[in-house]
Amino acid sequence: MSDTTTSAAPYTKPLPEIAPEARPFWEAAKEHRLRLQRSKKTGKFVYYPRAVSPFGANDTLEWVDVSGHGTVYSYTVARRPVAPQWADE
């Protein structure tokens, strides 16, 4: 009986440096969940993760799981490699 399992090639692309205020976002992503910060004062979502609310000093941000359904209003397409690891793509 031969072994027919194949191993995946090692991942060689750059990974983000995870800032402490963004750790809940990335930990949820590892579990295939989307988690965002929300203002307790306004109820509005905040992205990118941050330590201080953009809605004022008397506001706090909470982490909440979201469905992942929504509308994308903008995106970026990188036409040139931003690091040597992306040169072949």
Summary of the structure (lengths in Angstrom):
residues: 89
radius of gyration: 18.5
end to end distance: 38.4
largest distance: 66.8
contacts: 137
relative contact order: 0.17
helix: 16%
strand: 16%
